[in-house]
């Protein structure tokens, strides 16, 4: 009888253990963007007043000395959001779920929060360095570097430009820390490895321009078939109606397509050659309709942003290489 009882007891325990083993979490997401969205939702006390925004911006830009009293309460309130962002950048993929089918109407409403979170992350690194924790500061700034890459991933030109705005402050803070002798050799090697893995000009500007081109060409085709192209233009652009170019013609759209492809190709060359190629394309740009010129970003300005990024990256690598 006792043996039967023991066998029954062991069977119940084995069953319980087996049932417990089947209870598990679902697989973690591989998509960093989903975690970034959570971080955006966790952001607290983002100052709405212009004065505080300018203060934070100037500190990140290195135009104002560190002010612990003003910044610390904001950083403390957003610690959770910053930590989620830093963990998210370790995930292997980043798909923001942009609705490319909506063309120029696709929502990019998360961009302001992404920029604000990137700024907070950079400030957090500055606070950590001021407190003497250079290891934490380096990790924080490198997280900002990786976040800038994810921010631009799969996006049009505006995302590359936003990525540039978030990347440069981290490169600058790393350079200043290295040049000021505040980093160990191991920390400099750590930063150098991450920065050398970046494209020389920060991002794939040609790919970003290509997505921009596809979006704008879709908009032109919409204007071509719209019942009221003038109203459609004004609703999306929020600017006065151009004097010429509405509705776009099939020939005009084809010419625009060829021009945008040429610019995309130019942006894949080194910046010096890009400038020469874009100069040669200027007559074709001038020949575009007023509508097409109004909706198209300035490619020379994009090339200048590439040069700024290359300069910041090279200056950082030089500072990191010095013993």
N, C-alpha and C positions, 0 to 999 in steps of 0.2 A: 504493500500500500504506500509506504514511504517512498519507494523507488518510483512508483507511478506519479506521485505528487511532485517529486523532484523533476521528472521528465516533463511534466506539464508546466512547471515553473520555468524551466529552461526554454521551452517552446514559446511561452509568452514573452520572455525577455528577448529571445531572438526575433520574434515578430515585432516587438516594440523598437528594437534597434534597426530592423529593416525598414520599418515605416519612417523612423526618424531620418534615415539616410536618404529617403526620397524627397525630403523637404529641403529645398535649396533656392538660392536667389537665381533669377534669370541672368543670362550673360550680360556683362557690362557693355554699354554702347561703345563703338569704336569711333563715333562721330563727335569730335570736339565741339562742333557748333551747338549741339544739344546742351552740353554742359555750359557753354558760354551764355546761352539763353537763360539758364538757371542763375548764373552769376549776375546777369543783367537784372533779373527779377529780385535778387537779394540786395541790390544796391540801395543804400539808405542815405538820407540827408545830403543828396547831391545839391549843392547850393544853386539856387535859381537866380540870385542877385548877380548882376553883371560884375560888380566890384570883386566879389569873391572868386568868380570864374576867372577874371583877369589876373588875380593874384596867383591862383594855382597855375595858370598858363605861363605866367612870367617865371615862376619858380622852376617849372619843368623846362622852360627854354633857357634857363641859366641867366635870366635878366634880373633876378631878385634873389637876395640872400635867403637862406633857409629860415623859416619862421615856425618853430616848433609849436608855439601856443595856438597859432591859427590853423595849422594843418593837422596836428595830432587828433583832435576830436573827429575830424572828417575821416581820417584813415581808420581810426578805431571803430567808427560806425560801419565801415565798409570792409572790415577784416574778412568776414565770411565770403563776400563776393570776390575779393582778391584771391583768397585761398582756392576757391572753386576754379577761378580762371587759371591759376597756376597749375592745378592738377589736370585741367582739361587739355592744356597744351601738350601733355604727354601722350595723348591719344593719337592714333596713326592717321586718321582721316578728318576732313573738315568740309562738310557740305551744308551751306547756309540755307538751302532749300529755296533759292531764288526762283521766281516764276518767270523764266525767260520767255514763255509764250505771251506774257503781257507786255513785252517790249519795254518802252520807255515808262510805262505805267507800273512796272514791277515795284513793289514796296521795298524800300531800303531804310525803313523807319528805325531799325536797330543801330544804324551807323552812329548817331550822336551818343548813344549809351556805350557803344564799343569804344569810341574815342575817350569818353569820360573815364571808363574803367581802365583803359591803357594809361591815362594820365595819372590815375590814382596808384597804379602799380609802379610807375616810375618814381612817384613821390615816396612810396613805401620803401623802395630801394635807397633813396636819399636819406630817409630817416634811419634805416638800418646802418648805413655807413656812418652817419653822424653819431650813432650810438656805439661805434667801434666794431660792428659785426660785418666785416667785409665779405665773409663767405655768404651770408644771407643776402647781402646787397647784390653780389654777383649773380646769385641764383635768381633773384627777383628781376634784375635787368635782362638776363638771358631769357627768362619767361616772357618778358615784354618783347624781345626780339622775335621769339617764336610766334607770339600772338599776332604780331604785325604780318607775319607770313600767312597765318591762317585767315586774317582779316581780308587779305587781298586774294585769297585762293578762289579761283573760279569766278571772279568778278570782273566787271567792266573797269574803265579807266578811273572812275571815281574811287574804286576800292584800292587800286594801286596808289593813288594820291593819298588816300587816308592811311594806307599802310606806311607810306613814307613819313607822314606826320607822326605816327606812333613809333616808328623805328628809330628815327634820328635822335630823339632825346636819350634813348637807352644807349646808343652808340656813344653819344657825347659824354654821358655820365661814366661809362666804363673807361673812356679815354682819360677823363680828368682824374679818376681814381687811380688808374695805372700810372699816369704821368706824375701824380702826387706821391707816389711810393706807398700807396695804401693797400695794394694787392700783393699777395704772395705769388711766387713763381707758379705754384700749382693753380692758383686762381686765374692768373694770366693765361696759362696754357688752356685751361677750361674755356675761357672766353674766346681765345683765339680759334679753338677747334670749331665752336659754334659759328663764329663770324665768317671764317674761311669757307664754311659750307654754304653760305648765302651766295646768290648770284652777285656778280660784281656791282651791278646797278640796283640791287635789292630785290627786284621782282621781274616777272616776265611781262615787260611792258608791251611787247608785240601781241601777246595773247590777250592782254587787257584791252588794247586798242581794237583787236579783232571783234571782241564781244561788244564793244562800244559801237563799232561799225555796223554789226548785224542789227543791233537795237535801233540805231538811227535810220538805217535803211528800211526796217520794218515800219517805222513811223512815217517815212516818206511815202511808202506804198499805201498806208492807211489814209494819208492826206490825199493821195491820188484818187482814191475811190470813195472818199467821204462825201456825204450829201452836202455838207457845209464845211469845206476844208478850212475856211477862215476861223469858224467857231472852234473846230477841233484843234487847230494850232494854238489859239489863244487860251483854250482850256488847259492844255498841257504845258505850254511854255510860260503862260502868265505874263506875256509881253505884247506890245503892239504888233499889229499885223504888218508883215513886210510888204514892200511895194511891188515886188516881183517874186515869182517862183511858186505861186499857188494857182491851181494845183500842180504838183510836180509832173513832169512829162516822163514817159518811158525812157527817152534818150537821156534826159537829165539824170535820172536815177542810175542808169548804166554808167554815165560819166562819173557820178559820185562814187559808185561802187569801185570803179577802177582807181580813183584817187585814194580812197580809203585803204585799198589793198596795198597801194604803193607806200603809203605812210606806215602801214603795219610792217611792211618789209624793211623800211628805213629804220624803224625803232628796234629792229633785231640786230642792227650793226653797232659797232662801238660809237659812243656819243659824237666824237669828232666827225666820223663819216656820216653819221645820221644828220648832223647839221648841214653838211654839204648836200646830201640828198634832199633834205626838206627845202633848202634854198632853191634847188632846181625844180621842186614841185610847186613853188609859190605861184607861178603863172596859172597853173591848173586850179589852185585853190581860189584865186581871184576870179576865175571864170565860172565858178559855181554860182548857183542862184543865191539870192539873199537869204532865202529860207535855209538852204543847205549850209551857208556860211554861219548863220545864227546858231544852228543846233550843233555845230561841230567844235569840239575843243581845239585849242591852239596846240598843234603838235610840237612846236618849238619850245613852248613852256613845259610840256611833258618831258622833253629831252633835257631841259635845264634841271628838272627835278631828278632825273637820272644822274646827272653830273654831281648834284649836291649829295646824293646818296653815295656815289662812288668816292667822293672826297671824304665824307664822314667815315666810311668803312676803311679806307686806306690810312687815314690819320689814326684810327683806333688800332689797326694792326701794327702800325709803326710804334705806337706807344706801348703796345703789349710785347713787342719784340725787344725793347730796351731792357737791359739788365740793371 
